[in-house]
């Protein structure tokens, strides 16, 4: 009688091998399909990773350029520049945890109970980051880098308010090529759509229009109150993030994307409670370097 080999074949891909694949897919969706696109639309060029135990600083450079009127053979005077830094606090680590009971898995299966709820948690984390961004933009900048507040403008229509904001940005950033980004309420854009057609795109759960009226990028979100707009130069944004590729990742066995914006450990067992849990960590902080370079507009018909 022939012997039956009951062992699994060599190099068989088993269920436990797929756990890390799900985690990588989770962070890839989060960063490359959503957050990275938002950062691109905002025009953030300064993305500063923060290791554990470090403090956020913003560096500003100022100085005086010499007139340059130098006689032949004379010593060329030095132009004087200096760099100053201001601490803006420690970046806040945010943590989320989700648990699925054995009974939930029995009722709907592992994929539905664990993976579907992981995806929903992803959407909720995205929502939290969006909320933090607009809470900062709508703030009064009492702790702004230069201790000053946003510039204000008014206009009778959306177009007029955007134009006034654009004009202020050209003044505030006259030494740079200011590429403007505006945040407006969709209901204000709806009034404009009554007489014109525009093509919108989607990023991080928000619609946006590139080169709206030739003034810059307009992002539409209900987190901006109707009748108001917020604008700044894209170059004004700074992104600080606590890297999820460091000690935290090693300590909690987190899987992170290449840039380390977010880390996740999905589907680990809590045997004491007979449940499957997922852990997500992230530390992301949007700031502006120049508070007066933020323009708050009011639409006053």
C-alpha positions as CSV (number, residue, x, y, z in Angstrom):
1,X,0.0,0.0,0.0
2,X,1.4,3.4,-1.0
3,X,2.3,5.9,1.6
4,X,0.2,9.1,1.4
5,X,2.2,12.3,2.0
6,X,-0.1,14.5,4.2
7,X,2.4,17.3,4.7
8,X,1.9,20.6,2.8
9,X,3.9,21.2,-0.3
10,X,7.2,23.1,-0.1
11,X,6.8,26.8,-0.8
12,X,3.1,26.7,-0.3
13,X,1.7,30.2,0.3
14,X,-0.2,29.9,3.5
15,X,-2.8,32.2,5.1
16,X,-0.3,33.5,7.7
17,X,2.0,34.6,4.8
18,X,-0.7,37.0,3.6
19,X,-1.0,39.0,6.8
20,X,1.8,41.4,5.9
21,X,0.5,41.8,2.4
22,X,-2.8,43.1,3.8
23,X,-0.9,45.5,6.0
24,X,1.3,46.8,3.2
25,X,-1.8,47.2,1.0
26,X,-3.5,49.2,3.8
27,X,-0.7,51.7,4.2
28,X,-0.2,51.9,0.4
29,X,-3.8,52.8,-0.2
30,X,-3.6,55.4,2.6
31,X,-0.5,57.2,1.5
32,X,-0.2,56.8,-2.2
33,X,-3.8,56.9,-3.3
34,X,-5.0,59.6,-0.8
35,X,-2.6,61.4,1.5
36,X,0.3,61.7,-0.9
37,X,-2.1,63.1,-3.5
38,X,-3.4,65.7,-1.0
39,X,0.2,66.7,-0.3
40,X,0.8,67.0,-4.0
41,X,-2.3,69.2,-4.5
42,X,-1.4,71.4,-1.6
43,X,2.1,71.8,-3.1
44,X,3.9,70.8,0.1
45,X,7.6,70.7,-0.8
46,X,8.9,70.6,2.8
47,X,8.1,67.2,4.3
48,X,10.1,66.8,7.5
49,X,10.3,63.4,9.1
50,X,10.6,63.4,12.9
51,X,12.2,60.7,14.9
52,X,11.2,59.8,18.5
53,X,12.4,62.3,21.1
54,X,12.7,65.3,18.7
55,X,11.0,68.7,18.7
56,X,9.4,70.5,15.7
57,X,11.2,73.6,14.7
58,X,10.6,76.1,11.9
59,X,13.6,77.8,10.4
60,X,13.4,81.3,8.9
61,X,16.2,83.0,7.0
62,X,16.5,86.8,6.8
63,X,19.2,89.3,5.9
64,X,20.3,92.3,3.9
65,X,21.7,92.2,0.4
66,X,24.5,94.7,-0.1
67,X,23.8,97.4,-2.8
68,X,26.5,95.9,-5.0
69,X,28.0,99.2,-6.0
70,X,31.6,98.4,-5.7
71,X,34.5,100.4,-7.3
72,X,37.0,98.6,-9.5
73,X,39.5,96.8,-7.3
74,X,37.7,97.6,-4.1
75,X,36.8,95.0,-1.5
76,X,33.3,93.7,-2.0
77,X,31.2,94.2,1.2
78,X,29.6,91.1,2.7
79,X,25.8,90.7,2.5
80,X,24.6,89.5,5.9
81,X,22.2,86.7,6.5
82,X,21.1,84.8,9.5
83,X,18.9,81.8,10.2
84,X,16.6,81.6,13.3
85,X,14.6,78.7,14.6
86,X,11.5,78.6,16.6
87,X,10.2,75.6,18.5
88,X,6.6,74.7,17.6
89,X,6.2,71.9,20.0
90,X,6.3,68.1,20.0
91,X,4.4,66.3,17.3
92,X,1.4,64.4,18.7
93,X,1.3,60.6,18.2
94,X,-2.2,59.4,17.4
95,X,-3.2,55.8,18.1
96,X,-6.2,53.8,17.0
97,X,-7.1,50.2,17.9
98,X,-9.9,47.9,16.7
99,X,-11.0,44.5,18.0
100,X,-13.2,41.9,16.4
101,X,-14.6,39.1,18.6
102,X,-14.6,35.4,17.8
103,X,-18.3,35.5,17.6
104,X,-18.2,38.3,14.9
105,X,-15.8,36.1,12.8
106,X,-18.1,33.1,13.3
107,X,-21.0,35.1,12.1
108,X,-19.6,36.9,9.0
109,X,-16.2,35.3,8.3
110,X,-12.7,36.6,8.8
111,X,-12.5,38.8,5.7
112,X,-15.7,40.6,6.4
113,X,-15.1,41.0,10.1
114,X,-11.5,42.0,10.0
115,X,-10.5,43.3,6.6
116,X,-13.7,45.3,5.9
117,X,-13.5,46.9,9.3
118,X,-9.8,47.7,8.7
119,X,-10.9,49.5,5.5
120,X,-13.5,51.5,7.4
121,X,-10.9,52.4,10.1
122,X,-8.7,53.7,7.2
123,X,-11.5,56.0,6.1
124,X,-12.0,57.3,9.6
125,X,-8.3,58.0,10.1
126,X,-8.3,59.9,6.8
127,X,-11.2,61.9,8.1
128,X,-9.3,62.7,11.3
129,X,-6.3,64.0,9.4
130,X,-8.6,66.2,7.2
131,X,-10.3,67.5,10.3
132,X,-6.9,68.4,11.9
133,X,-5.8,70.2,8.8
134,X,-8.9,72.4,8.7
135,X,-8.9,73.0,12.4
136,X,-5.4,74.4,12.0
137,X,-6.3,76.5,9.0
138,X,-9.5,77.9,10.7
139,X,-7.6,78.8,13.9
140,X,-6.5,82.2,14.9
141,X,-2.8,81.4,14.8
142,X,-2.2,82.5,18.4
143,X,0.7,80.1,18.3
144,X,1.8,81.0,14.8
145,X,5.4,81.0,13.8
146,X,5.7,84.8,13.8
147,X,3.1,85.5,16.4
148,X,0.8,87.2,13.8
149,X,-2.6,86.3,12.5
150,X,-4.1,85.7,9.1
151,X,-4.9,88.5,6.6
152,X,-8.6,89.2,5.9
153,X,-10.4,90.3,2.7
154,X,-14.0,90.6,1.6
155,X,-15.8,90.3,-1.7
156,X,-19.4,90.5,-2.9
157,X,-19.1,87.2,-4.8
158,X,-17.0,84.1,-4.7
159,X,-15.0,85.3,-7.7
160,X,-14.4,88.7,-6.1
161,X,-13.4,87.2,-2.8
162,X,-11.0,84.8,-4.5
163,X,-9.5,87.7,-6.6
164,X,-9.0,89.8,-3.4
165,X,-7.3,86.8,-1.7
166,X,-5.1,86.3,-4.8
167,X,-4.1,89.9,-4.8
168,X,-3.1,89.7,-1.1
169,X,-1.0,86.6,-1.8
170,X,0.9,88.4,-4.5
171,X,1.8,91.1,-2.1
172,X,2.7,88.8,0.8
173,X,4.8,86.6,-1.4
174,X,6.1,89.2,-3.8
175,X,9.7,87.8,-3.6
176,X,8.5,84.3,-4.6
177,X,6.3,82.9,-7.4
178,X,3.2,82.4,-5.3
179,X,1.0,79.5,-6.5
180,X,-2.3,79.9,-4.6
181,X,-4.5,77.3,-3.1
182,X,-8.0,78.1,-1.8
183,X,-10.4,76.3,0.4
184,X,-14.1,77.0,-0.1
185,X,-17.5,75.6,0.8
186,X,-19.2,73.6,-1.9
187,X,-22.4,75.6,-1.5
188,X,-20.5,78.8,-2.5
189,X,-19.1,77.0,-5.6
190,X,-22.7,75.8,-6.4
191,X,-23.8,79.4,-6.9
192,X,-21.0,79.9,-9.4
193,X,-21.9,76.6,-11.2
194,X,-25.4,78.0,-11.9
195,X,-23.8,80.0,-14.7
196,X,-20.6,78.1,-15.6
197,X,-19.3,74.6,-15.9
198,X,-16.1,73.4,-14.3
199,X,-14.3,70.0,-14.2
200,X,-13.5,68.7,-10.7
201,X,-11.1,66.1,-9.5
202,X,-11.1,64.2,-6.2
203,X,-8.4,64.0,-3.6
204,X,-8.5,62.6,0.0
205,X,-12.3,62.7,0.0
206,X,-12.5,66.3,-1.3
207,X,-13.2,67.8,-4.7
208,X,-10.8,70.3,-6.2
209,X,-10.4,72.4,-9.4
210,X,-7.0,73.3,-10.8
211,X,-6.4,76.8,-12.1
212,X,-9.9,78.0,-11.2
213,X,-10.6,81.3,-12.9
214,X,-6.9,81.4,-13.6
215,X,-6.3,82.2,-9.9
216,X,-5.0,78.8,-8.6
217,X,-6.2,75.5,-7.1
218,X,-9.6,75.5,-5.3
219,X,-10.4,72.7,-2.9
220,X,-14.0,72.3,-1.9
221,X,-14.9,71.0,1.5
222,X,-17.8,71.5,3.9
223,X,-15.3,72.0,6.7
224,X,-15.0,75.6,5.5
225,X,-18.1,77.6,6.6
226,X,-20.4,78.8,3.8
227,X,-19.6,82.4,2.9
228,X,-15.9,82.1,3.8
229,X,-12.7,81.1,2.0
230,X,-9.2,80.4,3.2
231,X,-6.2,80.9,0.9
232,X,-2.4,80.7,1.1
233,X,0.6,80.0,-1.2
234,X,1.3,76.4,-1.7
235,X,4.9,77.0,-0.8
236,X,3.7,78.2,2.7
237,X,2.8,74.7,3.9
238,X,5.1,72.5,5.9
239,X,4.4,68.9,6.8
240,X,5.9,67.3,9.9
241,X,5.4,63.7,10.5
242,X,6.5,61.2,13.1
243,X,8.1,58.5,11.0
244,X,6.6,55.0,11.4
245,X,9.8,53.4,10.3
246,X,11.7,53.9,13.5
247,X,11.6,52.7,17.1
248,X,7.8,52.7,17.2
249,X,7.6,50.3,14.3
250,X,10.1,48.0,15.8
251,X,8.5,48.1,19.3
252,X,5.0,47.3,18.0
253,X,5.8,45.4,14.8
254,X,4.2,48.0,12.6
255,X,4.2,47.9,8.9
256,X,4.7,51.3,7.3
257,X,4.9,52.7,3.8
258,X,8.1,53.9,2.3
259,X,7.8,57.5,3.7
260,X,6.5,56.3,7.1
261,X,3.4,58.4,7.3
262,X,1.3,55.6,8.9
263,X,2.0,52.3,10.6
264,X,-0.3,49.4,11.1
265,X,-0.3,46.0,12.7
266,X,-3.4,44.1,11.5
267,X,-5.0,40.9,12.6
268,X,-3.0,40.0,15.7
269,X,-4.6,37.8,18.3
270,X,-5.7,38.7,21.8
271,X,-6.2,35.2,23.1
272,X,-7.3,36.3,26.6
273,X,-10.4,37.9,25.0
274,X,-10.7,35.6,22.0
275,X,-10.6,38.5,19.5
276,X,-8.5,39.7,16.6
277,X,-7.2,43.3,16.8
278,X,-5.7,45.9,14.6
279,X,-3.4,48.8,15.7
280,X,-2.8,52.0,13.7
281,X,-0.4,54.8,14.6
282,X,0.4,58.1,12.9
283,X,1.8,61.5,13.7
284,X,1.1,64.1,11.0
285,X,1.1,67.9,11.5
286,X,0.5,70.5,8.9
287,X,1.9,74.0,9.6
288,X,2.4,77.2,7.7
289,X,5.7,79.1,7.9
290,X,4.2,82.6,7.4
291,X,1.0,83.2,9.3
292,X,0.2,86.5,7.5
293,X,0.5,84.5,4.3
294,X,-2.8,82.9,5.1
295,X,-5.7,84.9,3.8
296,X,-9.2,84.6,5.2
297,X,-12.0,85.9,3.0
298,X,-15.7,86.6,3.5
299,X,-18.3,86.6,0.8
300,X,-20.7,89.5,1.6
301,X,-23.3,90.1,-1.1
